[in-house]
């Protein structure tokens, strides 16, 4: 039980860092948390590999100015020493074409521990 709790704390910290870097709009540092072979499914399309994902995220940062992105209601569906799955709710708010906009939806992420550190292996966001 202690190992699972310890993993939960570690994984929660990873997701908090992921959210922090998303809100910093720092694709360079955010990409360090994404596996080279990751896949992301967004409302506007699907992206394979860290380069394509980083480009898609940067386009979002460019489109939504001053965005604030939050995740809540994290539920760890599966946790093991090297693999974890989490589902959650997300909310974003920012300026699109100079107008205040916001949205919300659901997310699911698969994380893998590689070379001793957690990385995003898959993200699926839906609105």
C-alpha positions in Angstrom: 0.0 0.0 0.0 2.8 2.4 0.8 4.4 1.9 -2.6 1.1 2.8 -4.3 0.7 5.9 -2.1 4.3 6.9 -2.9 3.6 6.4 -6.6 0.4 8.5 -6.3 2.3 11.4 -4.8 5.0 11.1 -7.5 2.4 11.0 -10.3 0.4 13.9 -8.8 3.6 15.9 -8.7 4.3 15.1 -12.3 0.8 16.3 -13.4 1.3 19.5 -11.3 4.6 20.2 -13.1 2.9 19.4 -16.5 0.2 22.0 -15.6 2.7 24.5 -14.4 4.7 24.3 -17.6 1.6 24.4 -19.7 0.6 27.7 -18.0 4.1 29.0 -18.4 3.6 28.5 -22.2 7.1 27.0 -22.3 7.1 24.3 -25.0 10.8 23.7 -24.7 10.5 22.6 -21.1 7.1 20.9 -21.6 8.5 18.7 -24.3 11.0 17.2 -21.8 7.9 15.6 -20.1 6.6 14.1 -23.4 8.0 10.8 -24.7 9.6 10.9 -28.1 7.0 8.3 -29.4 4.0 9.9 -27.7 0.6 10.4 -29.4 -1.8 13.2 -28.5 -5.5 13.3 -29.6 -6.9 16.8 -29.5 -10.3 18.1 -30.8 -8.5 19.6 -33.8 -6.5 16.5 -34.7 -4.1 13.7 -33.7 -0.4 14.1 -33.4 2.3 11.5 -33.3 5.8 12.1 -31.9 7.2 14.8 -29.7 8.0 17.2 -32.6 4.4 17.1 -34.0 3.0 17.4 -30.5 5.2 20.4 -29.6 4.2 22.1 -32.8 0.5 21.6 -32.1 0.9 22.9 -28.5 2.8 25.9 -29.7 0.0 26.7 -32.2 -2.4 26.6 -29.3 -0.3 28.9 -27.2 -0.1 31.3 -30.1 -3.8 31.2 -30.7 -5.0 31.5 -27.1 -3.2 34.5 -25.4 -2.8 34.6 -21.7 -4.3 31.2 -21.4 -4.8 29.7 -17.9 -5.2 25.9 -18.0 -6.3 23.9 -15.0 -7.0 20.2 -14.4 -9.1 18.9 -11.6 -10.7 15.7 -10.3 -7.7 13.5 -11.1 -8.6 9.8 -10.9 -5.7 7.3 -11.3 -7.3 4.5 -13.3 -4.1 2.4 -13.2 -0.8 2.8 -11.3 2.2 0.5 -11.4 5.9 1.1 -11.1 6.4 1.9 -14.8 2.9 2.8 -16.2 0.0 4.9 -15.1 -3.3 6.1 -16.5 -5.2 9.1 -15.2 -8.5 10.7 -16.2 -9.5 14.3 -15.2 -11.4 17.4 -16.1 -9.8 20.4 -17.6 -10.7 24.1 -18.0 -9.0 26.8 -20.1 -9.5 30.5 -20.4 -7.8 33.2 -22.4 -7.9 35.6 -25.3 -8.8 34.4 -28.8 -8.7 37.1 -31.4 -8.8 39.7 -28.6 -12.0 38.3 -27.1 -12.2 36.4 -23.7 -13.0 32.8 -24.3 -13.1 29.6 -22.2 -13.7 26.0 -22.6 -13.8 22.7 -20.6 -13.6 19.0 -21.2 -12.2 15.7 -20.2 -8.8 14.3 -20.5 -7.1 10.9 -20.2 -3.3 10.5 -20.1 -1.1 7.4 -20.1 2.3 7.9 -18.5 5.4 5.6 -18.7 8.5 5.6 -16.5 11.5 5.5 -18.8 15.1 5.8 -17.7 13.9 6.5 -14.2 11.5 9.4 -15.0 7.9 9.8 -15.9 6.9 10.9 -19.4 3.6 11.5 -21.2 3.0 8.6 -23.6 -0.5 9.5 -24.7 -3.0 12.4 -24.1 -6.6 12.5 -25.2 -8.6 15.7 -24.6 -12.3 16.0 -25.6 -14.7 18.8 -25.2 
